[in-house]
Amino acid sequence: MRIATWNVNSIRTRFGRVVDWLQREDIDVLAMQEIKCRPDQFPIEAFEQAGYHLEINGLNQWNGVAFASRHEMTDVARGFDGMPGFGKPIKGQEEVQGTGPNGLPLEARALGVTVGDLRLWSLYVPNGRSLEDPHLEYKLDWLQALRNNTEAWLDEDPELPLALMGDWNVAPLDADMGDPSFVLGRSTHVSPAERAAFEAFAPLVADVVRPIVPEGYTFWDYKAGRFQKDEGMRIDFIMGSEAFADTVTGASIHRDERRGDAPSDHVPVVVDIDPSLLGGTFEDDYDRPMVF
């Protein structure tokens, strides 16, 4: 079984690439970030014709997360307990948007689903913007709330095969930052506070890709020829609980998806798992329509 995460940077612009990649790489479940659309704007038909169910959490042309899965998805959660909000309400979306415990409107940054025995989250962690920007405090509070929930989920079920997948907007190691415009002590993504917030997840979940793929970036800015110079960042992760990590048999970073026409600035990160190690079952007879 193949599970992936990909910040697609506008699904309406790139749905052809995404669906083609899903089929070519035989992906079972894809967590998407930065879909940048409402559910009614999502190119649903293209995914359904390729044999994928969808769950979508989007409010407008910013942010947004989704899942595409060949398997049924249940226990859908749009956001998590204590998730803080930021900014101003989106006109016409106030009721759907809701507010966080800080009284500010919630953004579409988290989506949880259950697939078989797996509990999966698609996460788009706030960027932080700059060390002086209120968005950085929001980012740190957001990560702390996620960490609190992760601890609670695993306290309730220590054997839960949980994966937190997505764009974390943190380069936890020096080797993960190759963009010279990001400087320790002057930039987000590499600040001690952000790295500490990421490291705080270590007792609960771990990067299940790095032991198999120790090197490689997942993001290259469109500006200044960053991809051609390989001045990227490793900021997209699949963080798994022990029960999830025990099923992982392979992993890959699909760097070539940064090439070609109108690519996302991120590339897919994939893990291969053996679901038989979970002790549960997955249906093997789900429909996979032929697409020509």
Buried (B, 14 or more C-beta within 10 A) or exposed (E): BBBBBBBBBBBEBBBEBBBEBBBEBEBBBBBBBBBBBBBEBBBBEBBBEBBBBBBBBBBBBEBBBBBBBBBEBEEEBBBBEBBBBBEEBBEEBEEBBBEBEEEBBBBBBBBBBBBBBBBBBBBBBBBBEEEEEEBBBBBBBBBBBBBBBBBEBBEEEEEBBBBBBBBBBBBBEEEBBBBEEBEEEEBBBBBEBBBEBBEBBEEBBBBBBBEBBEEBBBBBBEEEEBBEEEBBBBBBBBBBBBBBBBBBEEBBBBBEBBEEEEBBBBBBBBBBBEBEBBEEEBEEEBEEEEEE
